Amino acid sequence: MIDSVLSDGQYRDYLDDLLSGNRQACTRVVQRLLDEKISVRSIYLNLFQRSLYDVGSLWERNQVSVAVEHLATAITENLLTLVYPVLFRSERVNKKAVIACVASEYHQIGGKMVADVFELNGWDSYFLGANTPAPDLIDMISRTEPDIVGLSLAVYSHLPGLNEAITRIRSQFPDVKVIAGGQAFSWGGAEMLQSYSGVSYVPTVEQLELLISAGTDGA
């Protein structure tokens, strides 16, 4: 685990570098962890997810500006590319996932990380990016016939877009499994998902991997 490699002080230094826009320092940290054979799972969970949640929390409390939040996110997206050579070595399991950020949701890094976790577990993932209109999402589901559809939501006020996407999916693809997650749910909304059949709230990378493992084992 990264916790045994990065002390609390080292993590705070990384977070400070992320917030100040020091891409070189952040890159050195990630590259060192890769050189030391720290697992991609640990890097995603204990560094990328942890720091992005911390940045998001600071933004929600008005302790950092939108510009700083965007800068930290952009640096992290760049850091994700460092792990891709490892990511795509996984043996394929003949499973597919479509991942999208709902309409009006422009924070895409959470969805991108979810797509990467599927790839790490041998799935073929189709990441549609930010602000995916529901009709276009439906079209992609029709064309790819995925085993799972993942919906990402970072801002609570975008819940209507999530509702629309799920309603359309359930209407046209009643049997496909749907998962939803993102920092928006820290403000509520997960209970709304219970009104739909076959829709699950997945709050963490650990729970996502458990769900993926169950889906893979059931192949």
FENFENCOR-V965811 format. One record per pair of residues at least 12 apart in sequence whose ideal C-beta (glycine too) atoms are under 6 Angstrom apart, sorted by the first residue. I is the first residue (numbers start at 0). J is the second residue. D is the distance in whole Angstrom. If there is no record, write none. Layout:
{{I	J	D} {I	J	D}}
This chain:
{{0	41	5} {1	41	5} {1	45	4} {1	46	6} {13	28	5} {14	50	5} {14	53	6} {17	50	6} {17	71	5} {17	74	6} {18	67	6} {18	71	6} {20	70	5} {22	74	5} {25	74	6} {29	78	5} {29	81	5} {39	82	5} {39	85	5} {39	119	6} {43	204	6} {44	204	5} {47	75	6} {48	204	6} {54	68	6} {54	71	5} {55	182	5} {72	108	5} {76	108	5} {86	115	6} {86	118	5} {86	119	6} {89	119	6} {89	121	5} {90	121	5} {91	121	5} {92	121	4} {92	215	5} {94	122	5} {94	146	5} {95	123	5} {95	143	6} {95	145	4} {95	146	6} {96	117	5} {96	122	5} {96	124	5} {96	145	5} {96	147	5} {97	125	5} {97	139	6} {97	140	6} {97	143	6} {97	145	4} {97	148	5} {98	110	5} {98	113	5} {98	114	4} {98	124	6} {98	126	5} {98	149	4} {99	127	4} {99	131	4} {99	136	5} {100	129	5} {100	131	6} {100	151	5} {101	150	6} {101	152	6} {101	157	6} {101	160	4} {101	161	5} {101	164	5} {102	132	5} {102	160	4} {103	157	5} {103	160	5} {104	152	6} {104	157	5} {105	129	5} {105	130	6} {106	153	4} {107	128	5} {107	129	4} {109	151	5} {109	181	5} {110	151	3} {111	126	6} {113	149	5} {114	126	4} {116	207	6} {120	211	5} {125	143	6} {133	163	5} {133	164	5} {133	167	5} {136	164	6} {137	167	5} {137	171	6} {140	172	6} {147	176	5} {148	175	6} {148	177	5} {149	178	5} {150	164	6} {150	179	5} {151	181	5} {152	181	4} {152	183	4} {153	181	5} {153	182	5} {153	183	6} {154	183	6} {155	183	4} {155	186	4} {158	188	5} {165	195	6} {169	195	6} {176	197	6} {177	198	5} {178	199	5} {178	201	5} {179	192	6} {179	200	6} {180	201	4} {180	202	6}}
